[in-house]
Amino acid sequence: MQSERRSRRGSSQSPLANGANQSPDAIALTSLADYDTAITEIDAIIAQLEDGQHSLDEEMRLYERAMRLAHACDQLLQGAELRVDKLRADLSTETVSFSLEEFELDDE
C-alpha cells in the first residue's frame, strides 16, 4: 500500500509544483487557472485526509500542503483585491480630473 501511494504521488505531479528556483515551501499562484487548480487540489487533499487511510506523517504532509495552497490562494485574492481597489480609485479620479494635454493652447 505504501508503494502504491508513492507511485501515485510521483506520477500525479501538480501543475502547482515548485520550480527549481523556489524553496520547497513556496507556492506561487499567478492566474485564475492556478487558483482553480489549487482549490481542486485542496479539495482532493481534504478527501484524502477524511478517508483515514494514511499514516500520521502522510497526513501531516498533506495538511501542510493544503495550508500552503490555501495561503497562496489568499495571497492571489489579496493581490486581485488591491488591483480592483486601484482600478476603482483610478476610474473615480479620472472622471473629475483633467490634464493640460487635453487642451490646445494658443501661443500668443
C-alpha positions as CSV (number, residue, x, y, z in Angstrom):
1,M,0.0,0.0,0.0
2,Q,2.8,2.4,0.8
3,S,4.5,1.8,-2.6
4,E,1.1,2.4,-4.3
5,R,0.8,5.8,-2.6
6,R,4.4,6.7,-3.5
7,S,3.8,5.8,-7.2
8,R,0.6,7.7,-7.3
9,R,2.3,10.7,-5.6
10,G,5.2,10.6,-8.1
11,S,3.0,10.3,-11.2
12,S,0.4,12.9,-10.3
13,Q,2.7,15.9,-10.1
14,S,0.6,19.0,-9.6
15,P,0.8,21.9,-12.0
16,L,1.5,23.9,-8.9
17,A,4.7,22.1,-8.1
18,N,7.5,24.3,-7.1
19,G,10.0,25.4,-9.7
20,A,13.8,24.8,-9.3
21,N,14.3,28.5,-8.2
22,Q,11.7,28.3,-5.3
23,S,12.1,26.9,-1.8
24,P,10.2,23.7,-1.2
25,D,7.7,25.6,0.9
26,A,6.9,28.2,-1.7
27,I,3.9,28.1,-3.9
28,A,3.3,30.9,-6.3
29,L,-0.1,31.3,-8.0
30,T,-0.2,33.7,-10.9
31,S,-3.6,33.3,-12.5
32,L,-7.2,32.3,-12.1
33,A,-6.3,28.9,-13.6
34,D,-3.7,28.4,-10.9
35,Y,-6.2,29.4,-8.2
36,D,-8.8,26.9,-9.6
37,T,-6.2,24.2,-9.7
38,A,-5.1,24.9,-6.1
39,I,-8.7,24.8,-4.9
40,T,-9.2,21.5,-6.6
41,E,-6.1,20.1,-5.1
42,I,-7.2,21.3,-1.6
43,D,-10.5,19.5,-2.1
44,A,-8.6,16.3,-3.1
45,I,-6.4,16.6,0.0
46,I,-9.4,17.0,2.3
47,A,-10.9,13.9,0.8
48,Q,-7.6,12.0,1.4
49,L,-7.5,13.2,5.0
50,E,-11.1,12.2,5.6
51,D,-10.6,8.7,4.3
52,G,-8.3,7.9,7.3
53,Q,-6.1,5.6,5.2
54,H,-2.8,7.4,5.8
55,S,-0.1,7.4,8.4
56,L,0.2,10.4,10.7
57,D,3.3,11.5,8.8
58,E,1.5,11.4,5.5
59,E,-1.5,13.2,6.9
60,M,0.8,15.9,8.3
61,R,2.4,16.3,4.8
62,L,-1.0,16.5,3.2
63,Y,-2.2,19.1,5.8
64,E,0.9,21.2,5.3
65,R,0.5,21.1,1.5
66,A,-3.2,22.2,1.8
67,M,-2.2,25.0,4.2
68,R,0.5,26.3,1.8
69,L,-2.0,26.1,-1.1
70,A,-4.6,28.0,0.9
71,H,-2.1,30.7,1.8
72,A,-1.1,31.0,-1.8
73,C,-4.8,31.3,-2.8
74,D,-5.2,34.0,-0.1
75,Q,-2.2,35.9,-1.5
76,L,-3.6,35.8,-5.0
77,L,-7.0,37.0,-3.8
78,Q,-5.4,39.9,-1.8
79,G,-3.5,40.9,-4.9
80,A,-6.6,40.9,-7.0
81,E,-8.5,42.9,-4.4
82,L,-5.7,45.6,-4.5
83,R,-5.9,45.7,-8.3
84,V,-9.7,46.2,-8.1
85,D,-9.3,48.9,-5.5
86,K,-6.7,50.7,-7.5
87,L,-8.8,50.5,-10.7
88,R,-11.8,51.9,-8.8
89,A,-9.7,54.8,-7.4
90,D,-8.2,55.5,-10.9
91,L,-11.6,55.5,-12.5
92,S,-13.2,57.7,-9.9
93,T,-10.3,60.2,-10.1
94,E,-10.3,60.0,-13.9
95,T,-13.9,61.3,-14.2
96,V,-13.2,64.5,-12.4
97,S,-9.5,65.2,-13.3
98,F,-8.1,66.5,-16.4
99,S,-4.6,67.1,-17.9
100,L,-3.4,70.1,-19.8
101,E,-2.5,67.8,-22.7
102,E,-6.2,67.5,-23.4
103,F,-6.5,71.2,-24.3
104,E,-5.0,73.1,-27.2
105,L,-3.1,76.2,-26.1
106,D,-2.6,79.2,-28.3
107,D,1.0,80.5,-28.4
108,E,0.1,84.2,-28.1
